[in-house]
Amino acid sequence: MNSGTGGLYICLLSIHGLIRGEGLELGRDADTGGQTKYVVDLARALARHPDVARVDLVTRLISDPAVDSGYSRVEEELEAGARIIRIPCGPDQYIAKEQLWDHLDSFTDNLMDWLSSQERSPSIIHSHYADAGYVGVRLSNLLGVPLVHTGHSLGRDKRKRLLARGISREQIAQTYNIERRIDAEEELLANADLVITSTHNEIEAQYGLYNYYDPDRMAVIPPGTDLDEFKPYQRDEVFAFSALVDRFLTNPEKPLILALSRADERKNIAALMEAFGESPELQDAANLLIIAGNRDDIRDLDGGPQSVLTDLLLVLDAYDLYGKVALPKHHNPEDVSRIYRMAAASGGVFINPALTEPFGLTLLEAAASGLPLVATENGGPVDIIRNCECGELIDPLDKEQMATALLKYLNSDAQWQRASVNGIKRVRELYSWQAHADAYMKSLRSLRGKYTAIASAKPLPRKLRYRDRAIVTDLDQSLIGDKAALSELLTVIRENRKNVSFAIATGRRVDSALAVMKKQGIPSPDIFITSLGTRIQYGQALTDDDVWADHIDYDWSVRRIRLALSRFPGLIPQEQRQQTPFKISYYYDEQNAPSLDELNTLLRQQEITANVVMSFGQFLDVIPARASKGQALRYVAQRLEIPLEQMLVAGGSGADEDMMRGNTLAVVVANRHHEELSPLPSKDRIYFAKKSYAAGIIEAVEHYDFFGECRVPDA
């Protein structure tokens, strides 16, 4: 890959949900909301900008008879300069975003493979939502390009609101994988160069909950609206959808109160129907139309939508709202703009009564169509209604206030006209996709020249370039511990040296590692990764990879880190001989020292971006954000052009974890099973050997048929 010349190449990441160019399945489930439309429209808008050469919207490849076959296409053209790229991630089936976390490292590796086949490297990585943020951090660090992030919603805010509803922390953690999500959000905020939000409220109320909250690195750029699709109604326009609505209503000539959202508890549409049921004046003034996704049979829906729709029917029956409420079962994506115009033509009002709304894209669509707005005061609608002067904000828990706001526009032609005209005008002025793209490109100016993509390194020794697989092992407690097994393993490696490179990846310094290796009779490896991935050397001459050293030096400050950690007990600096220019090492006293989470929090609060690594429960190291054993390994794999699927990795401590995640073939030898490796046992490519030390590595060689077919387990 090379950085290329000309306009920017922007790589957008949006992993979960169902993403395609046409016929977006909005409202199908909790993962197919406004974000999917946002990223598709953003890709198109950026591709039209004169400073952009290419936009790739990267998402997950899905091959599942339960969804359309189009989601299994690797490439889909959106328009000139923009396309959707689909990358394998976990099982073929369509699964919820909460189930994707264990597969994101593999997604990263698969995407890196795909990017390496392209003519140029991205200029910008722009991740959407926490799962893509996790991937974006790793891509940004590996490629040396800026990271832009849009959260859409945030885990800490979600957890706060779920707790307020009486849901236990245990249930939240189990259902939403919330801790993993929050950790990913903290990490990406520490690494992102720019965070794009839709509203000022999002910055203050949501991002303000995080340790690495830095409003100076945030830009408010509201999403755009397709003004060709969402536009005012024409006097002679005929609405075919009205036939589906009118059959519910006794007096279909009345104005329509329109609500359009997923059948989700957070959208609070049952409270809207209760407000309608409790207000005879509102019932006299208008009919209520609720568009809440698509369904054939409520009984066949997932638990959340099923519960919401059941509640709606119960409320409808309790208040005897038959003939006053329309609840159609089906609508097509192309119907949505016509539904807005139909409601506007009736003299109606659009309402979003959500408990919280991160932005409120439907509000812009409705306002552009000429509808006055009534919307929740929690989140994005605050900015929209302030900027457009086209509606009222309400407390979504106050049903009386909800009814009063709706009646303000239903009972006054003057108020209705003023809000309608303002909405049409201001959305066009402030919320077009062209305006969004212009503001977006302006916000990127500060990032240009900030990064330098990884330069071309010196050619590797010829013998390394022709080997198609590699054994990579930690030194202590993995390779060393059983002399007889070590001798056998080294013999096996020697017999296969024409095809196999031998690599050591250790937390030790070079001199310390060499001393141990000499004592154990271990020959010089082909690749030597030392000091926790901060130094890479090749061959018997131990030729340094200076390109890697320059790459990891970005935003690294030994002085700031030492100063930040100096006031804490239980952190005792190791001897000078254990320190390196890119590794700060401490002895860790768990009785007195802060926890690993507390140390990470401290560094984030002081705007220090670094990796903190614990080994054996007693050694703590701080290294650059771009450095780790796993990142060094992937850099080497790219240089050697060896697929990660043909790299056998042996390790066992927390420092080895990111080497073992993703597409590598990993083994944990028996003597290291007890060590902390997070949820690695659930991974298919982690083999837990029955034998210890080098004998366990030999066992893994046989398990994977590493010198033969190199069997890759199903992901």
ZATIMAR-518052 format. One line per 4 residues: number of its first residue (from 1); for each residue z negated, y negated, x of C-alpha. Coordinates in steps of 0.02 Angstrom, whole numbers, plus 50000, padded with zeros to 5 digits. Example, Ala and Ser with C-alpha at 12.3 -4.5 7.8 and 13.67 -1.06 7.14 Angstrom:
2
1) 49610 50225 50615 | 49643 50053 50684
This chain:
715
1) 50000 50000 50000 | 50021 49820 50051 | 49968 49659 49969 | 50147 49600 49947
5) 50206 49424 49916 | 50251 49318 49767 | 50150 49311 49609 | 49984 49396 49579
9) 49969 49580 49537 | 49824 49594 49415 | 49746 49762 49377 | 49649 49763 49212
13) 49526 49907 49185 | 49474 49958 49008 | 49430 50142 49009 | 49358 50196 48841
17) 49430 50191 48667 | 49611 50211 48612 | 49729 50087 48693 | 49916 50073 48659
21) 50044 49935 48640 | 50076 49946 48454 | 49978 50003 48302 | 49805 49986 48378
25) 49681 50095 48284 | 49553 49956 48262 | 49396 50010 48173 | 49427 50196 48193
29) 49257 50212 48278 | 49132 50112 48380 | 49248 50119 48533 | 49402 50047 48449
33) 49343 49873 48407 | 49406 49703 48462 | 49400 49744 48647 | 49554 49856 48635
37) 49657 49717 48556 | 49586 49589 48678 | 49642 49682 48834 | 49816 49720 48765
41) 49843 49538 48715 | 49772 49479 48881 | 49892 49590 48979 | 50040 49518 48884
45) 49981 49338 48901 | 49951 49351 49089 | 50119 49436 49117 | 50205 49282 49041
49) 50118 49163 49161 | 50235 49100 49300 | 50106 49136 49437 | 50091 49320 49390
53) 50213 49452 49453 | 50139 49605 49371 | 49997 49663 49258 | 49938 49842 49241
57) 49813 49884 49104 | 49730 50045 49164 | 49644 50158 49040 | 49601 50340 49012
61) 49731 50477 48987 | 49694 50578 48829 | 49783 50737 48778 | 49702 50788 48615
65) 49782 50851 48452 | 49651 50749 48359 | 49735 50586 48417 | 49913 50525 48436
69) 50017 50604 48575 | 50058 50430 48643 | 49888 50423 48726 | 49945 50561 48844
73) 50088 50457 48915 | 50052 50405 49094 | 50149 50244 49079 | 50189 50133 48929
77) 50287 49971 48942 | 50208 49824 48850 | 50337 49694 48895 | 50423 49627 49051
81) 50294 49629 49191 | 50157 49717 49092 | 50121 49901 49060 | 49983 50022 49015
85) 49939 50152 49148 | 49836 50303 49096 | 49730 50396 49223 | 49642 50565 49198
89) 49455 50550 49172 | 49351 50702 49128 | 49405 50818 48988 | 49573 50803 48902
93) 49488 50770 48735 | 49447 50600 48662 | 49261 50571 48689 | 49140 50427 48659
97) 49108 50301 48796 | 48929 50361 48817 | 48995 50529 48876 | 49111 50459 49008
101) 48984 50410 49140 | 48985 50575 49234 | 49174 50563 49251 | 49194 50385 49315
105) 49190 50430 49499 | 49334 50549 49470 | 49426 50413 49374 | 49403 50298 49525
109) 49471 50428 49644 | 49619 50467 49531 | 49659 50282 49513 | 49649 50256 49701
113) 49773 50398 49723 | 49890 50316 49599 | 49872 50143 49678 | 49909 50214 49850
117) 50079 50269 49784 | 50124 50092 49728 | 50223 49967 49830 | 50083 49840 49835
121) 49895 49831 49812 | 49819 49729 49668 | 49777 49548 49702 | 49636 49551 49573
125) 49535 49689 49490 | 49475 49637 49316 | 49355 49759 49232 | 49308 49760 49048
129) 49141 49830 48987 | 49010 49917 49095 | 49103 50081 49124 | 49254 49990 49195
133) 49135 49878 49292 | 49065 50032 49380 | 49242 50079 49432 | 49289 49900 49473
137) 49147 49879 49599 | 49206 50032 49694 | 49389 49985 49690 | 49351 49807 49746
141) 49247 49870 49892 | 49376 50000 49943 | 49527 49886 49930 | 49448 49723 49986
145) 49508 49623 49835 | 49410 49508 49717 | 49324 49579 49563 | 49328 49488 49396
149) 49226 49556 49251 | 49214 49533 49063 | 49065 49620 48982 | 49113 49608 48796
153) 48936 49668 48759 | 48787 49702 48872 | 48661 49843 48882 | 48502 49741 48897
157) 48546 49639 48743 | 48592 49796 48647 | 48430 49882 48694 | 48329 49728 48642
161) 48410 49727 48470 | 48393 49914 48445 | 48208 49905 48489 | 48189 49764 48362
165) 48259 49882 48231 | 48120 50007 48269 | 48221 50132 48371 | 48119 50209 48512
169) 48162 50186 48696 | 48182 50375 48712 | 48307 50382 48570 | 48403 50233 48637
173) 48413 50311 48810 | 48471 50478 48740 | 48600 50408 48619 | 48675 50266 48721
177) 48648 50316 48904 | 48576 50141 48911 | 48486 50146 49079 | 48642 50203 49169
181) 48739 50065 49084 | 48613 49931 49131 | 48609 49991 49313 | 48799 49978 49318
185) 48792 49802 49244 | 48663 49746 49372 | 48771 49817 49512 | 48930 49735 49451
189) 48846 49566 49427 | 48788 49579 49607 | 48967 49614 49663 | 49080 49520 49543
193) 49161 49362 49609 | 49191 49293 49435 | 49124 49338 49263 | 49229 49281 49115
197) 49138 49258 48951 | 49197 49207 48779 | 49055 49088 48738 | 48914 48986 48816
201) 48792 49084 48708 | 48846 49244 48796 | 48799 49171 48966 | 48629 49108 48914
205) 48570 49238 48789 | 48645 49397 48864 | 48681 49377 49049 | 48519 49280 49068
209) 48426 49445 49043 | 48490 49512 49210 | 48417 49498 49385 | 48580 49441 49461
213) 48608 49303 49333 | 48715 49170 49415 | 48798 49048 49293 | 48891 48966 49438
217) 49000 49121 49450 | 49037 49124 49263 | 49178 49042 49166 | 49192 49022 48978
221) 49370 49064 48926 | 49384 49108 48741 | 49509 49243 48693 | 49673 49189 48617
225) 49748 49225 48447 | 49924 49282 48410 | 49982 49128 48315 | 50148 49209 48270
229) 50054 49344 48175 | 49902 49248 48111 | 49968 49095 48021 | 49946 49003 47856
233) 50012 49081 47696 | 50174 49023 47614 | 50172 48972 47431 | 50305 49099 47384
237) 50231 49241 47490 | 50208 49407 47399 | 50065 49520 47454 | 50098 49705 47428
241) 49918 49745 47478 | 49854 49653 47324 | 49900 49805 47220 | 49772 49909 47316
245) 49640 49775 47289 | 49675 49728 47109 | 49645 49904 47045 | 49460 49884 47089
249) 49440 49717 46998 | 49417 49664 46817 | 49469 49484 46853 | 49583 49494 47006
253) 49635 49311 46989 | 49468 49253 47061 | 49454 49196 47243 | 49413 49332 47370
257) 49262 49337 47484 | 49334 49438 47629 | 49236 49540 47757 | 49332 49642 47886
261) 49245 49749 48016 | 49203 49925 48071 | 49082 50024 47964 | 48941 49991 48085
265) 48759 49950 48046 | 48766 49800 48162 | 48902 49722 48055 | 48772 49704 47914
269) 48898 49721 47772 | 48773 49807 47656 | 48667 49648 47663 | 48822 49549 47614
273) 48847 49657 47461 | 48662 49638 47418 | 48679 49448 47431 | 48829 49458 47315
277) 48733 49570 47194 | 48582 49454 47190 | 48685 49297 47151 | 48760 49288 46976
281) 48838 49120 47024 | 48928 49203 47170 | 48991 49343 47058 | 49057 49214 46934
285) 49146 49118 47071 | 49232 49258 47169 | 49266 49441 47197 | 49209 49532 47355
289) 49336 49623 47464 | 49266 49732 47605 | 49387 49810 47731 | 49280 49933 47831
293) 49397 50045 47929 | 49495 50191 47859 | 49433 50350 47776 | 49493 50497 47674
297) 49322 50566 47631 | 49157 50482 47676 | 49080 50654 47699 | 49198 50688 47845
301) 49150 50532 47943 | 49032 50524 48092 | 48850 50488 48053 | 48853 50298 48080
305) 49006 50254 47972 | 48955 50383 47843 | 48783 50304 47826 | 48853 50127 47811
309) 48982 50170 47679 | 48856 50274 47581 | 48739 50124 47581 | 48879 50013 47516
313) 48912 50130 47370 | 48726 50140 47331 | 48710 49949 47331 | 48866 49932 47224
317) 48790 50051 47098 | 48616 49975 47104 | 48682 49801 47061 | 48817 49867 46943
321) 48955 49778 47038 | 49097 49883 46968 | 49250 49775 46936 | 49185 49641 47056
325) 49197 49728 47225 | 49351 49804 47309 | 49323 49934 47445 | 49495 50005 47488
329) 49501 50169 47584 | 49653 50131 47692 | 49744 49990 47778 | 49871 49983 47920
333) 49854 49869 48073 | 50004 49768 48014 | 49914 49737 47848 | 49773 49637 47929
337) 49863 49469 47947 | 49929 49486 47768 | 49753 49520 47703 | 49692 49357 47781
341) 49836 49260 47702 | 49809 49347 47534 | 49626 49293 47536 | 49674 49115 47586
345) 49805 49105 47449 | 49669 49153 47323 | 49560 49008 47381 | 49438 49128 47462
349) 49318 49128 47611 | 49301 49242 47763 | 49127 49301 47810 | 49058 49387 47964
353) 48876 49431 47925 | 48845 49534 48084 | 48670 49542 48156 | 48751 49484 48317
357) 48932 49453 48364 | 48979 49441 48550 | 49130 49335 48509 | 49211 49353 48338
361) 49399 49376 48356 | 49417 49404 48169 | 49349 49228 48142 | 49492 49154 48242
365) 49619 49260 48150 | 49547 49209 47982 | 49537 49024 48028 | 49717 49025 48092
369) 49766 49097 47923 | 49682 48952 47831 | 49518 49031 47777 | 49351 48937 47785
373) 49220 49034 47884 | 49041 49089 47854 | 48970 49179 48004 | 48814 49240 48092
377) 48722 49115 48200 | 48694 49249 48333 | 48826 49247 48469 | 49005 49190 48483
381) 49028 49114 48309 | 48918 48968 48363 | 49054 48906 48483 | 49198 48945 48365
385) 49129 48853 48215 | 49070 48707 48322 | 49240 48690 48406 | 49344 48715 48249
389) 49232 48628 48119 | 49290 48753 47989 | 49137 48840 47921 | 48950 48871 47912
393) 48828 48969 48019 | 48698 49077 47933 | 48547 49183 47971 | 48618 49358 47935
397) 48448 49415 47871 | 48439 49274 47742 | 48539 49332 47590 | 48505 49173 47492
401) 48573 49066 47634 | 48724 49180 47643 | 48763 49153 47458 | 48736 48964 47470
405) 48856 48947 47616 | 48992 49045 47525 | 48971 48940 47367 | 48990 48779 47468
409) 49175 48820 47490 | 49205 48916 47330 | 49140 48773 47220 | 49220 48626 47310
413) 49408 48605 47333 | 49378 48461 47454 | 49261 48563 47566 | 49381 48710 47560
417) 49533 48605 47607 | 49442 48517 47749 | 49384 48682 47827 | 49555 48764 47801
421) 49654 48622 47882 | 49530 48606 48028 | 49535 48792 48063 | 49725 48802 48067
425) 49739 48650 48181 | 49596 48686 48301 | 49634 48870 48330 | 49811 48822 48378
429) 49745 48689 48497 | 49600 48784 48576 | 49625 48971 48553 | 49805 49016 48593
433) 49841 49152 48719 | 49942 49030 48823 | 49790 48916 48836 | 49684 49068 48884
437) 49807 49122 49020 | 49815 48944 49091 | 49624 48932 49098 | 49614 49108 49171
441) 49734 49068 49314 | 49644 48905 49348 | 49478 48999 49364 | 49556 49117 49493
445) 49598 48976 49614 | 49425 48983 49692 | 49452 49168 49734 | 49618 49150 49825
449) 49598 49181 50009 | 49418 49238 49985 | 49461 49417 50024 | 49575 49498 50148
453) 49642 49667 50100 | 49612 49806 50226 | 49730 49780 50370 | 49838 49914 50446
457) 49737 50009 50574 | 49798 50080 50740 | 49890 50246 50723 | 49779 50399 50721
461) 49796 50540 50848 | 49948 50645 50806 | 49849 50805 50774 | 49745 50720 50640
465) 49898 50660 50546 | 49963 50835 50519 | 49806 50916 50449 | 49797 50935 50261
469) 49610 50964 50232 | 49441 50924 50308 | 49262 50988 50316 | 49138 50844 50311
473) 48954 50879 50335 | 48790 50791 50357 | 48703 50837 50519 | 48517 50863 50488
477) 48464 51000 50368 | 48644 51040 50319 | 48738 51086 50478 | 48584 51114 50585
481) 48443 51237 50550 | 48516 51412 50577 | 48592 51435 50751 | 48680 51598 50711
485) 48760 51529 50552 | 48806 51368 50644 | 48895 51467 50779 | 48989 51567 50646
489) 49042 51409 50553 | 49103 51324 50712 | 49204 51478 50754 | 49285 51477 50582
493) 49327 51292 50599 | 49399 51319 50773 | 49511 51459 50707 | 49582 51342 50576
497) 49595 51180 50678 | 49785 51170 50655 | 49758 51133 50471 | 49578 51073 50458
501) 49492 50920 50526 | 49306 50928 50564 | 49201 50775 50518 | 49017 50731 50531
505) 48940 50601 50416 | 48763 50558 50464 | 48634 50422 50444 | 48596 50433 50631
509) 48662 50313 50760 | 48802 50375 50871 | 48691 50402 51024 | 48558 50493 50925
513) 48685 50604 50837 | 48771 50648 51002 | 48605 50697 51082 | 48566 50815 50938
517) 48742 50887 50939 | 48735 50921 51126 | 48570 51012 51107 | 48643 51119 50965
521) 48810 51152 51051 | 48911 51060 50920 | 49078 50996 50987 | 49142 50820 50958
525) 49210 50804 50782 | 49382 50738 50740 | 49303 50604 50630 | 49130 50534 50665
529) 49048 50435 50524 | 48879 50371 50580 | 48741 50250 50530 | 48763 50288 50345
533) 48949 50252 50342 | 48944 50088 50437 | 49035 50154 50590 | 49190 50265 50600
537) 49257 50342 50761 | 49395 50466 50801 | 49422 50606 50927 | 49335 50652 51089
541) 49358 50474 51153 | 49258 50410 51002 | 49386 50274 50966 | 49310 50145 50850
545) 49395 50097 50687 | 49383 49908 50705 | 49472 49880 50539 | 49328 49966 50448
549) 49200 49860 50541 | 49289 49700 50490 | 49303 49762 50311 | 49117 49798 50286
553) 49062 49637 50371 | 49104 49539 50212 | 48952 49444 50143 | 48832 49533 50262
557) 48679 49439 50327 | 48547 49532 50428 | 48436 49378 50439 | 48428 49348 50251
561) 48388 49530 50214 | 48251 49543 50345 | 48173 49382 50281 | 48180 49440 50099
565) 48095 49607 50138 | 47969 49545 50267 | 47832 49501 50142 | 47817 49675 50067
569) 47689 49803 50123 | 47741 49980 50155 | 47906 49930 50239 | 47886 49951 50426
573) 48038 49910 50533 | 48097 50059 50634 | 48116 50049 50821 | 48256 49939 50888
577) 48352 50092 50945 | 48370 50142 50761 | 48445 49975 50710 | 48630 49934 50715
581) 48732 49777 50675 | 48765 49849 50500 | 48607 49949 50465 | 48430 49882 50444
585) 48307 50028 50449 | 48127 50042 50389 | 47992 50175 50377 | 47947 50185 50193
589) 47766 50209 50137 | 47780 50258 49953 | 47594 50226 49926 | 47609 50041 49965
593) 47792 49994 49960 | 47886 49933 49806 | 47996 50059 49719 | 48182 50070 49755
597) 48219 49984 49589 | 48098 49842 49631 | 48179 49816 49801 | 48353 49810 49723
601) 48288 49686 49594 | 48216 49575 49731 | 48379 49572 49828 | 48480 49535 49671
605) 48363 49392 49622 | 48394 49316 49794 | 48581 49341 49772 | 48591 49467 49913
609) 48723 49600 49891 | 48689 49759 49988 | 48664 49946 49973 | 48485 50009 49984
613) 48476 50192 50033 | 48325 50307 50029 | 48325 50469 50130 | 48196 50607 50129
617) 48075 50494 50034 | 48019 50409 50196 | 48168 50318 50272 | 48242 50163 50194
621) 48403 50082 50255 | 48495 49926 50199 | 48682 49921 50233 | 48830 49813 50178
625) 48889 49827 49998 | 49056 49895 50056 | 48978 50029 50165 | 48912 50202 50123
629) 48954 50378 50174 | 49061 50397 50017 | 49159 50236 50043 | 49188 50277 50227
633) 49247 50451 50178 | 49373 50382 50052 | 49438 50257 50179 | 49465 50398 50305
637) 49547 50507 50172 | 49673 50369 50138 | 49708 50349 50324 | 49728 50536 50351
641) 49825 50557 50187 | 49713 50703 50141 | 49680 50724 49954 | 49496 50716 49911
645) 49521 50882 49821 | 49546 50958 49994 | 49389 50887 50073 | 49238 51001 50076
649) 49081 50894 50085 | 48907 50960 50127 | 48750 50858 50101 | 48588 50847 50006
653) 48498 50680 50015 | 48523 50524 49912 | 48627 50453 50054 | 48755 50591 50026
657) 48771 50570 49839 | 48925 50458 49832 | 49016 50575 49952 | 48988 50715 49829
661) 49037 50625 49671 | 49216 50611 49613 | 49356 50725 49672 | 49283 50799 49831
665) 49233 50982 49839 | 49046 50975 49870 | 48910 51096 49921 | 48721 51078 49922
669) 48648 51210 50036 | 48498 51307 49972 | 48367 51222 50081 | 48414 51054 50003
673) 48415 51101 49818 | 48248 51016 49794 | 48307 50847 49855 | 48344 50705 49734
677) 48530 50696 49692 | 48524 50617 49518 | 48625 50715 49390 | 48739 50802 49515
681) 48700 50978 49448 | 48805 50937 49295 | 48960 50909 49399 | 49092 51045 49410
685) 49135 51012 49591 | 48958 51029 49656 | 48923 51204 49719 | 48740 51249 49743
689) 48741 51380 49879 | 48620 51527 49883 | 48609 51519 50073 | 48534 51383 50183
693) 48603 51271 50320 | 48773 51316 50394 | 48771 51484 50303 | 48776 51386 50139
697) 48931 51292 50200 | 49016 51458 50243 | 48971 51519 50069 | 49055 51364 49995
701) 49210 51393 50102 | 49226 51563 50018 | 49183 51494 49846 | 49323 51366 49852
705) 49441 51479 49952 | 49449 51326 50063 | 49561 51395 50199 | 49675 51480 50074
709) 49728 51407 49907 | 49585 51280 49910 | 49536 51313 49730 | 49494 51154 49634
713) 49379 51183 49484 | 49429 51109 49318 | 49359 50933 49296
